[in-house]
Amino acid sequence: MMRGKVPIISSSFGIRELLLSLFLNKKNALNDFAAWIAGYLGCRDVFLTNSGITAFFVILKSLSARDLYRNEVVLPDYTASSLVVAVQAAGLRAVLCDVSLSDFNIDKDSALALVTDKTLAIVLPHMFGIPIPWVKQIKENVPEDVVIIEDCAQAMGAKVGGVKVGSLSDVSFFSFGRGKNFPLYQGGCICINNALLSDSIRREYSRLPEPGFSYIVGIFVKCLLFSLVSRRLVFAWLHRLVEFYKDNKPSKSFEIMRMDILRSLLGLTCKEKFDSIITGLNRNGLYLVNNLKDMEDKIILPQLAQNTYPVFNRFPLLLKDECKVKLLQHRLWEAGIESSRMYRKPLHRLYELGYAPEAFLNSCFVAGHLLTLPLHRLVSDADLDLMLGIIREVL
């Protein structure tokens, strides 16, 4: 009999919740879901989109319309490739900087050193759900015309000093896509704390088309399949099919529209269990951190600032010996645990942005030496101990 396998990501809903969402009051669902997000995060305004990358694009378009002279957007070199696509789609230029090996987030000093009179924004992704503790400090050290954008796609629920990420700067964006902290298969949102930005973003957002009926039907089918393959036994049977649909290639384009009604209904159905989802991600991640500290001669663990509350989207295991990455991934899979290499190349090796291949040493190191582990609701204590045992055996 085939054993179940733990997928690297899991849905936040089951078939029952998907069906229940269809019977909720549809009249104010979009407004109600936006209001819940705003209340949860403590944001002034929330605008719902079909994806996190659309949310980022809308932010950039509104900022560039306010300041036609500034056209550079500072990004970390190791992050989602779709960010570059959105920057270019908005008619702007991506300027890259290295990441830090202490927490795998953007390097603060490198980012500040890139600020010029052409800088429109600095994007701060909270990578792997590890919150950046110095968002407010970097805001204080750049000109007022430079906007700090929090990329919270992997970090919904994380906190700095008791304040949730997304509320640390004037504007931020989130994702509800597969593998995120609140996975609704697709979806995203813009969160705003600045009245002036809110007005300009509202104007840009008003231009987005509404999703059509066929799009919503397609999303329902995808959600149904997503909830099915999130089950351990089903995933064991269908993992080859799932692999075919994984997005392993650099982004080239993206759909731009508002969030569909189904996504908001599903979000409202599942919102009551969101606290338990992020509590589990935090607990499981810290369990691995605490039980791997004696192996820091072989791995690099993220250093967590004392005033932060990480919500690990997945666990970043950085191996010092690159030759062991594939072996560890293979051994975990044999034991029933799927792992992921995440982003296989840094941005400057994916796109022609004017950088030499050997630039950004830390980003290149992370891309080559990283293996991420699942931490979601399907992962049991026994699974965590199994991962720890295999890591010790292989390394």
N, C-alpha and C positions, 0 to 999 in steps of 0.2 A: 504494500500500500504506500502511495506517495505521501511523503511528509510535506507539511506546509512550509512556506518560506516567507520571511519578513521582507516586504518591499522597502526600498529606500524612502518612499513617501506613502502617505495614506490620506484618504478623504476624511473630512470632519463630519460626514453625514452617512447614513445608511439609506437603503431603499425606502424604509418606512418614513424617514424624515423627508426624503425627496417627494414622496407621494403626499405627505401631510402638507407640505408647503403649497401644493396646488389648491388647497382649500382655505387658505388664509385670505383675508380681505385684500383684494388687489388694488383698491382705489388709491390708497396712500402708501403703498409698500415701499416705493423708492424713497419718498420723503421720510418715512419711519425708519428705514435702515440707515439713511444718512444721519438722522437725528440720534440714533443709537451710537453710531461711530463717533459723532461729535461729542456726545456726553461721555462716552468711555474714555476718549483721548483728551478731553478738555479743550477742544478746538472751537474756534469761532464759526467756521463754515466748512462744509464737506460737499464735494461734488463727486458723483459716482460715474465711473467709466467702465469700459469693457475690459480694461487691463491696466496693470501698473504702468506699462510703457506709454499707453495713451495718456495717462495722468501726467507723467513726466513731460511728454510732448506738449500738452496744453499749458503747463507751467512755463516751459521755455518760450512758446509762441507769445504768451502774454507778456513775459519779461522783455523779449526782443522788441515787441511793439512799443513798449514804454521807453526803451533806450536803444536807438538805432545805431549808435556809435559802438557800443560794447557788443562784441560777438564771440567771446571766448568762454568756454565752460570747462572748468577744471574737474577732472575725474581721476579716481585711482586707476592704475593700469590693470589691476586684478579685480574685475567685477563683471557683471553681466554684459555681454556684447551688445544687447539691445539698447543700452544707454547711448552708445556711439551712434546707432542708427537713428535714434530719436533726436540727438543733437544735430546730426546732418540733415534730417528731414525738416528741422526748424530753421535751416539756413545758417547754422552756427558752426563753430570750430571746436573740436574736442582737444583740450590740452591735458596731457597725462602727467601724473606723478606716481611715485612709488608707494608701496604699502609698508606698514611696520610689521616686523616679525614678532612683536610683543602681543598684539591682539588681532593681527591680520586685517586691520582697518587701514584707511588712508593715513599716510604719514603727515602729521600736522605741520611740521617745519617745512617739508617739501611743498605742501600745498600753499602755504603762506608765501613761500619764495617765488611762486609762479604768478602771483597777483600783480597785474599791471592796470593801466588805464583802459585796457581793452577787455578786462575780465567782467563778464556779466554775472556769473554765478559759480559757486563751488558746491559740488555734490558730495554729500557725506553718507555713503552707504554703511549701515550698521550690519556688517557682514556676519553671516551665520547666526544672527540674533544676538551678537555681542555688542552692546551699546557703546558708542563713542562718548567718553565722559567729558569732553572738552568742547562740545558744540557751542555753548554760550561764549566761551573764551575766544574761539576763532572768530565768532561774529563781532566781538569787541575789537579785534585786531585787523579788520579789513575796512575799507571805505564804505560809507552808508549805501552807495550805489551797487555794491556787490552783494548779491542775495545768496544766503546759505540755504541750500535745499537738502533736507533730510531724505535719504532713500531708505524707507522703512519696509521695503518689500519682504525682507527676511526676518523682521524684528518686531512685528506687532505684539504689544504687551510688555516689551522690555522697558526698563526704567533707569533713569539717572537721578540720584538724589530724591527718589520718590515720584519724579515726574516722568510720565510715559514718553517714549520716543515718538516723534511726530509733533510734539508740543514744545520742543526745545528751540525751534527756530520759527521764522515767519511763515514758512511753507514746507510741506512734506508730501510724500506720496506713498501709497501702500499697494500691495498686490494680494489678491485672493486666489491666485492661480494654484495649480498643482504644486504640492511640495512646500507651500507657504504655511505660516502659522495658523491661519484660518482658511483652509483650502476649500473654495467653492467651485473648483475646476478652473474658472476664469473670473475676471473682474478686478477692479482696482478703484482707488479713490484719491482725491486731492484733499488735503487738510490745511486750513489757512488760519493764521492768528493775527493777520495784519489787514486792516480795513481797506487800505489803498490797493494792496495786492488782490484782495477779494473782489473788488470791483472790476479790475482788469482781467482777472481769470474768469469771472462770471461772463464777461463779454466774449472771451474766446471759447468758453465752454458752450455758450448758446449756439455756436455754429456747428456743434457735433450732431450728426444724424442719429435718429432713434433706430435701434435694431428692429429688423422686420420679423414677421411671423416665422418664416422658414429658418431664420437664424436661431430663434428661441427654441423651435422644435429640435434643431440640431444640437443645441446646448443640452436639452433635456436628455437626449439619447447619450451624449458624451458623459453627462453626470451619472446616468444609470450604469454605464460601463465602468466609470471610475470607482463608484461605490462597490461594484462587484469585484474588481481586481484588487481592491484594498484588503480583501479577505485572504488570509494566508494560503489556504488550500487552492483557491481559484488562481491566485498569483502563481503558485507553483506550476499549475497546468498551463497558464496562458502567458508566462513571462516572455516567451519569444515573440509573441504578438505585441505585447506591451513595449518591448525593446524597439520594435519597428516604428512605433508612434512617438518615441522619445525625441525631443528636440536637441540633437547632438551637434548640429551645424551652426555656424555663426549666423546671427540674425541678418536679414536683408531688408525686410519690410514688415509692416504690421497693420492690422485693421484699426481704424479710428472711429469710435462711436461711443455713445453713452452706455451705461449698464442696462441690461435687459431686466424685465420684471421678474423673471424666474430666479435670477441670481439674488435679487433683493429679498424675495420671499424665502428662499433657502437660507439666506443669512439671518433673517428674523426667526426662522424655525430653530436654528442652531445656536443662536447667540447666548442662550442660557448656559451652555456648557463650555463657552470660550474660556472662562477662568480656569476650569479644570484642565483644558487643553494646554494652556501656557504654564500652569503649575507643573504638569507632567513633563513638559519640555525642559523646564528649569531644573527640576529634580533629577531627571535622567542625565542631563548634561553635566551637572555638578557631581553626580555619582561617578561618572567616568573621569572627570578632572581629578577628583580626590583620590581615586584608585590608580591613577597613572603617574602620580607625582614622583614616584620612585624610579621612573623610567626616563627621566629627562636627559639622560645621556644618549638616548636613542630616538626620542621624539621631542617635538617642540609643542608645548601646550599653550593655549591662549592665556595671557595674564589678565585677570579680571580686576578692574578697579573696585575698591571697597564700597564705594557709594553706588554701584550699579547692580541691577537685577537682570541678568541675561536670560533670554528665552531662546534657547538654542534651536534654530531652525533644523539643523542637523549637526552632528558633532564633527568639528574639523580636527583630524589627526594628521599632523605634519611629521612625516618620517625623515630622519636625517639621512638614511640610506635609501636613495631613489630606487635601487635595485630590488628592494623589499616590497614596494608598493603593489605591483601586480601579484606577487606571491601572496601577500596578505589578503588582497581582494579575492583571489581564487580560494583560499582556505576558508574565508568567511562564507563565501557562496556555497561551498561544499557542506558547511555546517547549517545552511538555511538562512543566512543573513545577506541581503543585498547591500552593497556599498557603492559609492560613486566617486569618480575622479573629479566631479564638479566641472569647473572651467579648465579645459586642457591646455589653453594657451592664454597668455596675457593679451590685452587689447592691442598693443603695438605690434604683435605678431599676427594678428587677425586682419587688421585694416592698414591701408597705406596712410599713415598719419605723420610721416616725416621723421620717424625715430629708427635708430639702428637696432638690429635684432638683439644685440647684447645689452641694450639699455634696460634700466629698471631691474636690478639684480634680485631684489626681494620678491617682486611679482613673478619673475621667472622661476625662482626657487619654489614658491608656493604652488605654481601651476604644475611643476614637475614632481613635487614630493607630497602632495595632498591626497588624502583619502577621507571621504566623509562617511559617517555612520548614521543609521536611523535612530531616532529618539521618540517617535510619535506614539500614538495611543496603542498601537498593536505590539509595541516593544515591552516585554515583561522583564521583571527583575532577573529571571533566569537567562533571558536573552542578553542582558547587559553583562552578566557574569560570564556567559559564553564568549562574548566579544573580548572581554578582558583576558580570558584564558588563551584565546587564539592569538591575540596581540603579543602576549608574553611568550608564547610558543614560537611564533614566527620571528620575533625580533630578538 
